[in-house]
Amino acid sequence: MNRLTVELMGKPGCHLCDDARVIVNSVLQDFSQAELIEHNILDDAEMFESLKDDIPVVLINGERHSQWRVDEDSFRSALTEELA
């Protein structure tokens, strides 16, 4: 079975990050083979500098899928394609 790693980069107090988290968690309920890893960009100075204007950022298996807003249909399709 293929595995999926989804990474969500954000920070506390970011309303777009909160919105993205809701969508990501909702969609991932249908993908038991997916693992979600959340990163707080405030914990890593290099990550903060490179992503501070782009959060939230969502990666699927290490590849950037989205930034700022997560489209549920696009996210679901990308996960399905990764498993094909």
Beta strands, then each sheet from edge to edge (+ up, - down):
strand 1: 4-10
strand 2: 34-40
strand 3: 57-60
strand 4: 63-67
sheet 1: 2+ 1+ 3- 4+
end
